[in-house]
Amino acid sequence: MMNEETLNYRQKEIEEEFAFFEDWMEKYEYIISMGKTLKTMPENQKHDDLLIKGCQSRVWLDAHLNPDGSVHFEADSDAIITRGLVALMVRVLDGLSPRTIAAADLWFLQRIGLQDHLSPTRANGLLAMMKQMKTYGLVLSAKS
């Protein structure tokens, strides 16, 4: 199972990818392209109880425990940038242990300057996504 070392590796990888781009328009395009790689959640799984509260656009997030004890996230959004943001979060946290997710220090967000370049509503949505993923980590670590 993957742990904190994997979490830090993934964050460093994203930090290096974002450093490659000159300006924020390119970074936004990259975020949008990440959203396009996110597997679409089937319509019949998009229940209201999976919607993240605090997001202006609709974001569905679900998590379950894999047989090996790691967490698998499924997510989707009806907005292209938000879909990219949730894809970014899934990329960082998917496959980690519930405890690692619950305790995750997501320092990469600060280092790539994401909060400074999102509208207040998107920044709040990103915070809500992060909180929901950590909550899943807490709940699933109690179950495991």
Backbone as ProteinMPNN parsed JSONL, in Angstrom:
{"seq_chain_A": "MMNEETLNYRQKEIEEEFAFFEDWMEKYEYIISMGKTLKTMPENQKHDDLLIKGCQSRVWLDAHLNPDGSVHFEADSDAIITRGLVALMVRVLDGLSPRTIAAADLWFLQRIGLQDHLSPTRANGLLAMMKQMKTYGLVLSAKS", "coords_chain_A": {"N_chain_A": [[0.828, -1.188, 0.0], [0.377, 2.287, -0.648], [1.909, 5.24, 0.747], [2.805, 8.063, 2.837], [5.225, 8.77, 1.636], [4.706, 8.292, -1.069], [2.652, 10.146, -1.402], [4.066, 12.582, -1.052], [5.859, 12.374, -3.186], [4.121, 12.462, -5.4], [3.085, 15.04, -5.074], [5.385, 16.585, -5.428], [5.954, 15.964, -8.065], [3.774, 17.172, -9.406], [4.258, 19.815, -8.695], [6.651, 20.257, -10.108], [5.721, 19.908, -12.738], [3.962, 22.106, -12.993], [5.776, 24.18, -12.735], [6.966, 24.224, -15.165], [5.35, 25.659, -16.891], [4.861, 28.921, -18.303], [2.955, 31.009, -17.755], [-0.223, 31.778, -16.083], [-2.387, 31.265, -17.767], [-1.552, 29.133, -19.338], [-1.233, 27.271, -17.307], [-3.868, 26.982, -16.424], [-4.957, 25.821, -18.736], [-3.603, 23.419, -18.622], [-4.688, 22.338, -16.269], [-7.326, 22.047, -17.122], [-6.908, 20.13, -19.126], [-6.157, 17.986, -17.527], [-8.565, 17.433, -16.322], [-9.919, 16.369, -18.46], [-8.824, 13.865, -18.636], [-9.874, 12.532, -16.535], [-11.832, 9.842, -15.517], [-15.146, 9.538, -16.556], [-17.884, 9.745, -14.392], [-20.488, 7.42, -14.098], [-23.849, 8.357, -14.918], [-25.882, 7.252, -13.287], [-24.597, 7.042, -10.871], [-24.264, 9.522, -9.897], [-25.34, 10.78, -7.363], [-27.217, 12.984, -5.23], [-26.252, 12.974, -2.605], [-23.579, 12.647, -2.936], [-22.644, 15.006, -3.842], [-20.447, 17.744, -3.47], [-20.614, 19.953, -0.862], [-20.485, 23.449, -0.873], [-19.248, 23.94, -3.221], [-19.494, 25.858, -6.136], [-20.014, 24.975, -8.73], [-21.285, 21.792, -9.849], [-20.009, 19.056, -8.185], [-19.219, 15.764, -7.9], [-18.221, 13.326, -5.598], [-16.884, 10.3, -4.634], [-15.837, 7.586, -2.558], [-14.183, 4.512, -1.912], [-13.051, 1.632, -0.083], [-10.378, -0.276, -1.164], [-9.617, -3.81, -1.656], [-6.959, -4.117, -0.774], [-6.742, -2.276, 1.214], [-6.307, 0.326, 0.497], [-7.536, 3.559, -0.632], [-9.967, 4.272, -3.078], [-10.866, 6.822, -5.224], [-13.656, 8.267, -6.886], [-14.692, 10.714, -9.115], [-16.377, 13.606, -10.471], [-17.378, 16.441, -12.454], [-19.461, 19.16, -13.532], [-18.293, 21.349, -14.603], [-15.555, 22.626, -16.467], [-12.993, 23.604, -15.443], [-13.243, 23.062, -12.74], [-13.572, 20.319, -12.845], [-11.018, 19.646, -13.647], [-9.609, 20.459, -11.369], [-10.596, 18.683, -9.419], [-9.696, 16.352, -10.563], [-6.965, 16.692, -10.261], [-6.752, 16.568, -7.456], [-7.635, 13.932, -7.044], [-5.616, 12.576, -8.387], [-3.473, 13.014, -6.661], [-4.301, 11.866, -4.198], [-5.565, 9.352, -4.603], [-5.517, 5.836, -4.076], [-3.992, 5.824, -1.802], [-3.475, 5.108, 1.726], [-6.236, 5.187, 4.058], [-5.564, 6.54, 6.467], [-3.301, 8.039, 5.722], [-4.46, 9.774, 3.881], [-6.325, 11.147, 5.501], [-4.599, 12.538, 7.183], [-3.134, 14.063, 5.454], [-0.851, 16.512, 4.356], [-1.291, 18.861, 2.177], [0.736, 20.382, 0.635], [1.508, 21.09, -1.932], [-0.436, 22.632, -3.213], [-0.168, 25.235, -2.245], [2.476, 25.737, -3.028], [2.36, 25.663, -5.857], [0.896, 27.854, -6.24], [-1.835, 27.885, -6.511], [-4.144, 28.65, -4.937], [-3.898, 31.43, -4.964], [-4.551, 32.092, -7.533], [-7.108, 31.353, -8.126], [-10.606, 32.05, -8.37], [-12.467, 33.419, -5.585], [-14.746, 31.757, -5.126], [-14.058, 29.381, -6.469], [-11.749, 28.714, -5.063], [-12.841, 28.22, -2.54], [-14.378, 26.014, -3.232], [-12.37, 24.182, -3.898], [-11.188, 23.869, -1.394], [-13.353, 22.697, -0.088], [-13.488, 20.269, -1.499], [-11.046, 19.134, -0.719], [-11.454, 18.902, 2.063], [-13.606, 17.077, 2.05], [-12.401, 14.802, 0.912], [-10.477, 14.226, 2.853], [-12.193, 13.698, 4.959], [-13.445, 11.368, 4.008], [-11.166, 9.772, 4.198], [-10.817, 9.694, 7.012], [-13.246, 8.431, 7.834], [-13.078, 6.0, 6.44], [-10.722, 4.983, 7.55], [-11.528, 4.424, 10.071], [-13.187, 2.309, 9.555], [-11.44, 0.383, 8.614]], "CA_chain_A": [[0.0, 0.0, 0.0], [1.162, 3.509, -0.758], [1.846, 6.03, 1.968], [3.231, 9.459, 2.828], [6.306, 8.914, 0.652], [4.014, 8.386, -2.362], [1.95, 11.431, -1.378], [5.051, 13.644, -1.284], [6.377, 12.196, -4.542], [3.099, 12.958, -6.332], [3.009, 16.498, -4.937], [6.612, 17.121, -6.033], [5.766, 15.777, -9.502], [2.853, 18.22, -9.868], [4.97, 21.087, -8.53], [7.587, 20.353, -11.239], [4.933, 20.095, -13.968], [3.457, 23.486, -13.024], [6.925, 25.083, -12.899], [7.288, 24.194, -16.586], [4.534, 26.636, -17.615], [5.246, 30.326, -18.171], [1.943, 31.877, -17.152], [-1.387, 31.095, -15.542], [-3.277, 30.776, -18.826], [-1.044, 27.787, -19.659], [-1.511, 26.409, -16.155], [-5.302, 26.675, -16.485], [-5.132, 24.866, -19.833], [-3.109, 22.137, -18.111], [-5.699, 21.863, -15.318], [-8.465, 21.603, -17.943], [-6.522, 18.873, -19.789], [-6.216, 16.942, -16.491], [-9.982, 17.11, -16.166], [-10.331, 15.54, -19.6], [-8.317, 12.507, -18.415], [-10.643, 11.941, -15.437], [-12.874, 8.916, -15.968], [-16.481, 10.072, -16.302], [-18.694, 8.982, -13.454], [-21.785, 7.093, -14.711], [-24.968, 9.203, -14.463], [-26.631, 6.606, -12.2], [-23.827, 7.149, -9.621], [-24.208, 10.93, -9.5], [-26.397, 11.035, -6.388], [-27.092, 14.256, -4.515], [-25.458, 12.824, -1.382], [-22.157, 12.669, -3.309], [-22.273, 16.371, -4.231], [-19.652, 18.446, -2.465], [-21.227, 21.199, -0.396], [-19.511, 24.538, -0.885], [-18.775, 24.14, -4.59], [-20.458, 26.577, -6.955], [-20.422, 24.031, -9.764], [-21.63, 20.487, -9.277], [-18.882, 18.131, -8.09], [-19.555, 14.517, -7.217], [-17.032, 12.647, -5.106], [-17.174, 9.08, -3.899], [-14.621, 6.85, -2.202], [-14.368, 3.215, -1.277], [-11.846, 0.93, 0.332], [-9.961, -1.405, -2.005], [-9.26, -4.986, -0.845], [-5.63, -3.968, -0.165], [-6.797, -1.271, 2.276], [-6.127, 1.678, -0.037], [-8.782, 4.237, -0.972], [-10.161, 4.625, -4.484], [-11.796, 7.936, -5.403], [-14.307, 8.533, -8.162], [-15.15, 12.096, -9.072], [-16.808, 14.211, -11.726], [-17.924, 17.786, -12.305], [-20.09, 19.694, -14.735], [-17.533, 22.54, -15.022], [-14.258, 22.116, -16.936], [-11.858, 23.884, -14.552], [-13.5, 22.319, -11.5], [-13.275, 18.917, -13.156], [-9.552, 19.573, -13.615], [-9.164, 20.569, -9.971], [-10.899, 17.432, -8.719], [-8.781, 15.357, -11.147], [-5.677, 16.958, -9.607], [-6.855, 16.04, -6.1], [-7.702, 12.469, -7.146], [-4.277, 12.127, -8.77], [-2.602, 13.072, -5.483], [-4.751, 11.07, -3.044], [-6.097, 8.032, -4.939], [-4.64, 4.691, -3.85], [-3.267, 5.937, -0.536], [-4.198, 4.546, 2.869], [-7.161, 6.154, 4.657], [-4.856, 7.367, 7.459], [-2.446, 8.979, 4.999], [-5.354, 10.78, 3.301], [-6.883, 11.943, 6.596], [-3.548, 13.383, 7.763], [-2.341, 14.635, 4.359], [-0.466, 17.922, 4.251], [-1.295, 19.08, 0.73], [1.577, 21.567, 0.459], [1.697, 21.43, -3.342], [-1.398, 23.67, -3.608], [0.468, 26.513, -1.918], [3.707, 25.89, -3.822], [2.089, 25.982, -7.262], [0.202, 29.139, -6.234], [-3.205, 27.684, -6.981], [-5.111, 29.464, -4.197], [-3.753, 32.836, -5.355], [-5.007, 32.289, -8.909], [-8.493, 30.895, -8.294], [-11.614, 32.983, -7.851], [-12.828, 33.013, -4.214], [-15.686, 30.63, -5.114], [-13.313, 28.161, -6.838], [-10.848, 28.4, -3.939], [-13.703, 27.592, -1.524], [-14.731, 24.692, -3.751], [-11.177, 23.332, -3.76], [-11.091, 23.592, 0.041], [-14.435, 21.745, 0.217], [-13.058, 18.972, -2.052], [-9.977, 18.651, 0.149], [-12.08, 18.493, 3.327], [-14.409, 15.877, 1.819], [-11.489, 13.679, 0.7], [-9.892, 13.91, 4.164], [-13.278, 13.089, 5.733], [-13.5, 9.974, 3.55], [-10.003, 9.108, 4.794], [-11.126, 9.454, 8.431], [-14.328, 7.454, 7.938], [-12.591, 4.688, 5.978], [-9.709, 4.45, 8.473], [-12.29, 3.867, 11.205], [-13.746, 1.028, 9.085], [-10.4, -0.618, 8.306]], "C_chain_A": [[0.877, 1.257, 0.0], [0.904, 4.417, 0.44], [2.304, 7.468, 1.765], [4.339, 9.735, 1.807], [5.715, 9.094, -0.756], [3.303, 9.728, -2.478], [2.923, 12.565, -1.706], [5.646, 13.573, -2.687], [5.403, 12.79, -5.566], [3.005, 14.485, -6.286], [4.208, 17.168, -5.606], [6.502, 17.062, -7.561], [4.874, 16.887, -10.088], [3.519, 19.588, -9.772], [5.927, 21.302, -9.714], [6.851, 20.575, -12.554], [4.453, 21.538, -14.084], [4.583, 24.498, -13.225], [7.32, 25.212, -14.367], [6.547, 25.293, -17.358], [4.914, 28.07, -17.27], [4.222, 31.144, -17.388], [0.71, 31.081, -16.726], [-2.388, 30.64, -16.593], [-2.863, 29.355, -19.218], [-1.354, 26.801, -18.53], [-2.987, 26.016, -16.112], [-5.592, 25.657, -17.581], [-4.693, 23.468, -19.396], [-4.122, 21.513, -17.139], [-6.912, 21.319, -16.079], [-8.141, 20.269, -18.623], [-6.51, 17.711, -18.789], [-7.653, 16.486, -16.285], [-10.479, 16.197, -17.266], [-9.856, 14.095, -19.444], [-9.09, 11.781, -17.309], [-11.76, 11.068, -16.009], [-14.245, 9.49, -15.587], [-17.263, 9.14, -15.383], [-20.039, 8.67, -14.132], [-22.919, 7.924, -14.094], [-25.702, 8.585, -13.271], [-25.878, 6.615, -10.863], [-23.785, 8.58, -9.091], [-25.389, 11.281, -8.598], [-26.134, 12.36, -5.679], [-26.239, 14.148, -3.252], [-23.955, 12.766, -1.668], [-21.704, 14.057, -3.762], [-21.492, 17.026, -3.101], [-20.329, 19.763, -2.13], [-20.134, 22.275, -0.407], [-18.894, 24.764, -2.252], [-19.876, 24.835, -5.374], [-20.951, 25.677, -8.087], [-20.707, 22.691, -9.091], [-20.419, 19.559, -9.346], [-19.34, 16.925, -7.276], [-18.257, 13.843, -6.809], [-17.466, 11.436, -4.299], [-15.85, 8.379, -3.607], [-15.009, 5.493, -1.639], [-13.013, 2.582, -0.989], [-11.577, -0.226, -0.623], [-9.632, -2.592, -1.094], [-7.891, -4.857, -0.158], [-5.589, -2.898, 0.928], [-6.559, 0.152, 1.791], [-7.489, 2.253, -0.434], [-8.814, 4.538, -2.47], [-11.221, 5.721, -4.561], [-12.382, 7.915, -6.801], [-14.867, 9.935, -8.055], [-15.571, 12.556, -10.454], [-17.311, 15.616, -11.421], [-18.532, 18.223, -13.621], [-19.368, 20.939, -15.254], [-16.092, 22.126, -15.349], [-13.075, 22.404, -16.008], [-12.021, 23.102, -13.249], [-13.216, 20.832, -11.69], [-11.76, 18.691, -13.142], [-9.013, 19.624, -12.197], [-9.426, 19.272, -9.214], [-10.013, 16.306, -9.267], [-7.395, 15.47, -10.505], [-5.669, 16.348, -8.2], [-6.897, 14.501, -6.089], [-6.319, 11.917, -7.476], [-3.342, 12.06, -7.559], [-3.004, 12.05, -4.422], [-5.232, 9.653, -3.352], [-5.058, 6.938, -4.671], [-3.823, 4.758, -2.571], [-4.092, 5.298, 0.58], [-5.135, 5.615, 3.439], [-6.466, 7.088, 5.651], [-3.986, 8.43, 6.799], [-3.301, 10.116, 4.426], [-5.878, 11.717, 4.389], [-5.867, 12.944, 7.14], [-2.75, 14.166, 6.713], [-2.108, 16.136, 4.495], [-0.324, 18.177, 2.753], [-0.561, 20.38, 0.391], [1.726, 21.998, -0.99], [0.77, 22.554, -3.792], [-0.824, 25.065, -3.374], [1.665, 26.756, -2.841], [3.449, 26.207, -5.291], [1.286, 27.273, -7.385], [-1.257, 29.064, -6.646], [-4.213, 28.593, -6.273], [-5.083, 30.929, -4.62], [-4.332, 33.118, -6.734], [-6.4, 31.736, -9.184], [-9.421, 31.991, -7.785], [-11.96, 32.515, -6.433], [-13.79, 31.812, -4.185], [-14.994, 29.333, -5.497], [-12.374, 27.733, -5.71], [-11.642, 27.725, -2.815], [-14.091, 26.187, -1.941], [-13.584, 23.71, -3.603], [-10.991, 22.924, -2.295], [-12.147, 22.562, 0.452], [-14.092, 20.346, -0.299], [-12.037, 18.32, -1.12], [-10.553, 18.12, 1.456], [-12.855, 17.194, 3.153], [-13.512, 14.649, 1.639], [-10.856, 13.253, 2.019], [-10.931, 13.249, 5.067], [-13.457, 11.634, 5.328], [-12.352, 9.177, 4.162], [-10.256, 8.742, 6.25], [-12.153, 8.34, 8.588], [-13.822, 6.061, 7.544], [-11.487, 4.12, 6.879], [-10.384, 3.874, 9.709], [-12.851, 2.488, 10.84], [-12.673, -0.055, 8.902], [-9.685, -1.136, 9.533]], "O_chain_A": [[1.966, 1.277, 0.573], [-0.159, 4.375, 1.06], [2.205, 8.019, 0.668], [4.38, 10.802, 1.195], [6.168, 9.938, -1.529], [3.346, 10.371, -3.527], [2.627, 13.411, -2.55], [5.905, 14.606, -3.304], [5.802, 13.519, -6.474], [2.864, 15.141, -7.319], [4.063, 18.194, -6.271], [6.905, 17.993, -8.259], [5.187, 17.462, -11.13], [3.362, 20.423, -10.663], [6.003, 22.405, -10.257], [7.307, 21.349, -13.396], [4.53, 22.129, -15.16], [4.369, 25.556, -13.818], [7.939, 26.2, -14.762], [7.054, 25.798, -18.36], [5.24, 28.395, -16.128], [4.579, 31.881, -16.469], [0.61, 29.879, -16.972], [-3.164, 29.719, -16.34], [-3.711, 28.482, -19.406], [-1.694, 25.644, -18.777], [-3.325, 24.873, -15.805], [-6.382, 24.735, -17.38], [-5.319, 22.468, -19.747], [-4.377, 20.309, -17.186], [-7.456, 20.271, -15.731], [-8.992, 19.383, -18.692], [-6.818, 16.577, -19.157], [-7.92, 15.299, -16.096], [-11.35, 15.356, -17.045], [-10.426, 13.192, -20.057], [-8.975, 10.564, -17.163], [-12.529, 11.499, -16.868], [-14.469, 9.877, -14.44], [-17.296, 7.924, -15.572], [-20.665, 9.574, -14.685], [-22.935, 8.16, -12.886], [-26.101, 9.298, -12.35], [-26.444, 6.242, -9.835], [-23.328, 8.822, -7.974], [-26.314, 11.983, -9.007], [-24.992, 12.798, -5.545], [-25.577, 15.111, -2.866], [-23.146, 12.83, -0.742], [-20.522, 14.267, -4.036], [-21.833, 16.881, -1.927], [-20.585, 20.586, -3.01], [-19.0, 22.026, 0.004], [-18.096, 25.685, -2.425], [-21.044, 24.455, -5.292], [-22.147, 25.621, -8.372], [-20.404, 22.493, -7.914], [-19.874, 19.307, -10.421], [-19.783, 17.048, -6.134], [-17.304, 13.795, -7.587], [-18.302, 11.533, -3.401], [-14.867, 8.562, -4.326], [-16.035, 5.35, -0.974], [-11.988, 2.944, -1.568], [-12.453, -1.058, -0.86], [-9.395, -2.41, 0.1], [-7.684, -5.422, 0.916], [-4.532, -2.638, 1.504], [-6.603, 1.09, 2.587], [-8.471, 1.52, -0.557], [-7.829, 4.995, -3.05], [-12.325, 5.574, -4.036], [-11.701, 7.589, -7.773], [-15.447, 10.306, -7.035], [-15.179, 11.98, -11.469], [-17.63, 15.94, -10.277], [-18.169, 17.726, -14.687], [-19.794, 21.523, -16.25], [-15.48, 21.365, -14.6], [-12.234, 21.528, -15.806], [-11.055, 22.55, -12.722], [-12.682, 20.173, -10.797], [-11.287, 17.655, -12.674], [-8.066, 18.913, -11.862], [-8.575, 18.813, -8.453], [-9.623, 15.408, -8.521], [-6.739, 14.462, -10.242], [-4.704, 15.696, -7.802], [-6.279, 13.857, -5.241], [-5.899, 10.908, -6.91], [-2.519, 11.151, -7.453], [-2.136, 11.43, -3.807], [-5.301, 8.826, -2.443], [-3.88, 7.09, -4.994], [-3.045, 3.848, -2.284], [-5.268, 4.987, 0.392], [-4.861, 6.809, 3.318], [-6.745, 8.286, 5.677], [-3.935, 9.574, 7.251], [-2.908, 11.281, 4.481], [-5.874, 12.937, 4.219], [-6.226, 14.061, 7.514], [-1.791, 14.857, 7.057], [-3.035, 16.914, 4.717], [0.654, 17.755, 2.137], [-1.164, 21.346, -0.078], [2.039, 23.158, -1.255], [1.139, 23.349, -4.657], [-0.977, 25.959, -4.205], [1.838, 27.854, -3.369], [4.223, 26.937, -5.911], [1.021, 27.74, -8.493], [-1.844, 30.056, -7.077], [-5.039, 29.232, -6.925], [-6.118, 31.595, -4.634], [-4.579, 34.276, -7.07], [-6.825, 31.657, -10.337], [-9.069, 32.758, -6.889], [-11.767, 31.343, -6.108], [-13.667, 30.946, -3.319], [-15.294, 28.285, -4.925], [-12.221, 26.543, -5.434], [-11.166, 26.765, -2.208], [-14.131, 25.275, -1.116], [-13.786, 22.553, -3.232], [-10.674, 21.772, -2.0], [-11.868, 21.662, 1.244], [-14.366, 19.351, 0.372], [-12.136, 17.142, -0.779], [-10.194, 17.032, 1.907], [-12.779, 16.306, 4.002], [-13.824, 13.575, 2.154], [-10.712, 12.06, 2.281], [-10.605, 12.352, 5.844], [-13.604, 10.761, 6.183], [-12.542, 8.04, 4.595], [-9.954, 7.629, 6.681], [-11.959, 7.416, 9.379], [-14.1, 5.073, 8.224], [-11.332, 2.902, 6.964], [-9.869, 2.941, 10.325], [-12.976, 1.612, 11.695], [-12.953, -1.247, 9.018], [-8.793, -1.976, 9.419]]}, "name": "protein", "num_of_chains": 1, "seq": "MMNEETLNYRQKEIEEEFAFFEDWMEKYEYIISMGKTLKTMPENQKHDDLLIKGCQSRVWLDAHLNPDGSVHFEADSDAIITRGLVALMVRVLDGLSPRTIAAADLWFLQRIGLQDHLSPTRANGLLAMMKQMKTYGLVLSAKS"}
